[in-house]
Amino acid sequence: MSDVYAEPTTGADPADPATLARYTTLRLGGPAGRLATAASADEIVQQVQEAELREDPVLVLAGGSNVVIGDQGFPGTVVLIRSRGYRVVAEDADTVTVRVEAGEPWDDLVAATVEHGWSGLECLSGIPGSAGATPIQNVGAYGQEVAETIVAVEAYDRSHRAVVRIAAEDCGFAYRGSIFKYSDRWVVLSVDFRLTRAPLSGPVRYAELARALGVEVGDRVPLADARATVLRLRAGKGMVLDPDDPDTRSVGSFFTNPVLERAAYDLFRERVGDLGDPPNWPCPGDRVKISAAWLIDKAGFGRGYPGPAGVAISSKHTLALTNRGGTAGTAALVALAREIRDGVHARFGVTLHPEPVLINCTI
Ligand SMILES: Cc1cc2nc3c(=O)[nH]c(=O)nc-3n(C[C@H](O)[C@H](O)[C@H](O)COP(=O)(O)OP(=O)(O)OC[C@H]3O[C@@H](n4cnc5c(N)ncnc54)[C@H](O)[C@@H]3O)c2cc1C
């Protein structure tokens, strides 16, 4: 079976098949106690149950694009999700519901939906990783998030040792979150997305995307144009995987955008002083989302910080922390993340929180 996720790599001891650096986009992470590959939903359940019988801790890993794994690795069973495929399970005149196996590479799915003329995922083009991981943090970009199109998730519930179907309204979707994030109770087996039969995208919500498309916010554009423009914008920020571009050896955004209560936002604005007008977006409940990239930059951590070797902020985007190769390990990466978090807090009184899942390491 060809394996689009596990690539030959320059990570720590790449000759060792159990070195998790091989399986993460950061190319960081120590050894696995045991590696098990699962190529179907049944195999995923079997592998998890077998690890439980051995009383092994379980780590589910798919594309490895949203995890930071410590230099000590993971001393249990790592189940690599490699199931593939999607099929239409329901349709009517206006919509199709597509059931996608957890291991299906996300961007292959998005490309296929655009080709079929199914609208709803086009702005999520170019995001690395697997379809089954998208509900975990309610993957989103350029004004779209999967919570808008997911109708249900099929998962193995480790607490009840049963396969369950969880309706979207029970998934607890929030900004970069869900009931699945930071929980090892559920292993996602497949995801149902309800998409609209339409040659045009949904209304473009993101100002930068609208500008790049030459349309107004709220306009619709051909699906292929939305996809091509998102891919172009992402490539310019090092946000599509490119083996030749060290700026993509990352987890994408390392920190989430802080969402502040109104009073905290007012305090933050006082501390901004003459630094200009920080980007901000209103959120429900009189809260305000602010830009983590802006905070990092204005706190003095510019692109490329602290230098070209080891670990550094991407040369294209202040929100991505990258592994530039060499001997630097996860410890160096999390030390850089800590320095940035503390520097932003000292300057603006705002705490940044990591977006990826940290495994056997902490900031
Ligand atoms: C260059 C780059 C750009 C990115 N851009 C974006 C972006 O624009 N928006 C965005 O939201 N994210 C972005 N990301 C983050 C990442 O791509 C997504 O979060 C993606 O969905 C992770 O998928 P994965 O298969 O790689 O998950 P992994 O990294 O393998 O796993 C991530 C977490 O999900 C769990 N998990 C994975 N699969 C399953 C499963 N089947 N069942 C249960 N748990 C599971 C893992 O245990 C882990 O806790 C980016 C990452 C990179 C490297």
The ligand as a Tripos MOL2 file, in Angstrom:
@<TRIPOS>MOLECULE
LIG
   53    58     1     0     0
SMALL
NO_CHARGES

@<TRIPOS>ATOM
      1 C1          1.4520   23.3600    7.1100 C.3       1 LIG1
      2 C2          0.2390   23.1180    7.9850 C.ar      1 LIG1
      3 C3         -0.8950   23.9000    7.8360 C.ar      1 LIG1
      4 C4         -2.0270   23.6770    8.6260 C.ar      1 LIG1
      5 N1         -3.1330   24.4650    8.4510 N.ar      1 LIG1
      6 C5         -4.2470   24.2720    9.2020 C.ar      1 LIG1
      7 C6         -5.4080   25.0870    9.0300 C.ar      1 LIG1
      8 O1         -5.4550   25.9640    8.1800 O.2       1 LIG1
      9 N2         -6.4690   24.8600    9.8310 N.ar      1 LIG1
     10 C7         -6.4760   23.8760   10.7670 C.ar      1 LIG1
     11 O2         -7.4990   23.7270   11.4620 O.2       1 LIG1
     12 N3         -5.3990   23.0780   10.9550 N.ar      1 LIG1
     13 C8         -4.2850   23.2430   10.2000 C.ar      1 LIG1
     14 N4         -3.1670   22.4690   10.3860 N.ar      1 LIG1
     15 C9         -3.1850   21.4330   11.4340 C.3       1 LIG1
     16 C10        -3.5230   20.0300   10.9170 C.3       1 LIG1
     17 O3         -3.2170   19.8710    9.5730 O.3       1 LIG1
     18 C11        -4.9830   19.6420   11.1220 C.3       1 LIG1
     19 O4         -5.3410   19.7900   12.4630 O.3       1 LIG1
     20 C12        -5.2670   18.2110   10.6750 C.3       1 LIG1
     21 O5         -6.6550   17.9480   10.7390 O.3       1 LIG1
     22 C13        -4.5400   17.1580   11.5030 C.3       1 LIG1
     23 O6         -4.7190   15.9180   10.8330 O.3       1 LIG1
     24 P1         -3.7100   14.7280   11.0480 P.3       1 LIG1
     25 O7         -4.2800   13.5430   10.3510 O.co2     1 LIG1
     26 O8         -2.3450   15.1180   10.6480 O.co2     1 LIG1
     27 O9         -3.7800   14.5230   12.6220 O.3       1 LIG1
     28 P2         -2.6140   14.0290   13.5920 P.3       1 LIG1
     29 O10        -1.5770   15.0950   13.6970 O.co2     1 LIG1
     30 O11        -2.1640   12.6720   13.2160 O.co2     1 LIG1
     31 O12        -3.4120   13.9580   14.9700 O.3       1 LIG1
     32 C14        -3.8400   15.1600   15.5980 C.3       1 LIG1
     33 C15        -4.6600   14.8030   16.8390 C.3       1 LIG1
     34 O13        -5.8450   14.1350   16.4250 O.3       1 LIG1
     35 C16        -5.8750   12.8000   16.9460 C.3       1 LIG1
     36 N5         -6.3940   11.9500   15.8530 N.ar      1 LIG1
     37 C17        -5.9600   11.8560   14.5800 C.ar      1 LIG1
     38 N6         -6.7500   10.9900   13.8900 N.ar      1 LIG1
     39 C18        -7.6740   10.5260   14.7720 C.ar      1 LIG1
     40 C19        -8.7480    9.6190   14.6730 C.ar      1 LIG1
     41 N7         -9.0400    8.9730   13.5460 N.pl3     1 LIG1
     42 N8         -9.4930    9.3880   15.7980 N.ar      1 LIG1
     43 C20        -9.2220   10.0190   16.9740 C.ar      1 LIG1
     44 N9         -8.2030   10.8850   17.1210 N.ar      1 LIG1
     45 C21        -7.4500   11.1450   16.0250 C.ar      1 LIG1
     46 C22        -4.4390   12.4570   17.3150 C.3       1 LIG1
     47 O14        -4.4040   11.4980   18.3580 O.3       1 LIG1
     48 C23        -3.9440   13.8190   17.7750 C.3       1 LIG1
     49 O15        -4.3900   14.0700   19.0970 O.3       1 LIG1
     50 C24        -2.0170   22.6550    9.6000 C.ar      1 LIG1
     51 C25        -0.8550   21.8760    9.7610 C.ar      1 LIG1
     52 C26         0.2550   22.1020    8.9630 C.ar      1 LIG1
     53 C27         1.4760   21.2410    9.1310 C.3       1 LIG1
@<TRIPOS>BOND
     1     1     2 1
     2     2     3 ar
     3     2    52 ar
     4     3     4 ar
     5     4     5 ar
     6     4    50 ar
     7     5     6 ar
     8     6     7 ar
     9     6    13 1
    10     7     8 2
    11     7     9 ar
    12     9    10 ar
    13    10    11 2
    14    10    12 ar
    15    12    13 ar
    16    13    14 ar
    17    14    15 1
    18    14    50 ar
    19    15    16 1
    20    16    17 1
    21    16    18 1
    22    18    19 1
    23    18    20 1
    24    20    21 1
    25    20    22 1
    26    22    23 1
    27    23    24 1
    28    24    25 2
    29    24    26 1
    30    24    27 1
    31    27    28 1
    32    28    29 2
    33    28    30 1
    34    28    31 1
    35    31    32 1
    36    32    33 1
    37    33    34 1
    38    33    48 1
    39    34    35 1
    40    35    36 1
    41    35    46 1
    42    36    37 ar
    43    36    45 ar
    44    37    38 ar
    45    38    39 ar
    46    39    40 ar
    47    39    45 ar
    48    40    41 1
    49    40    42 ar
    50    42    43 ar
    51    43    44 ar
    52    44    45 ar
    53    46    47 1
    54    46    48 1
    55    48    49 1
    56    50    51 ar
    57    51    52 ar
    58    52    53 1
@<TRIPOS>SUBSTRUCTURE
     1 LIG1         1 GROUP 0 **** ****
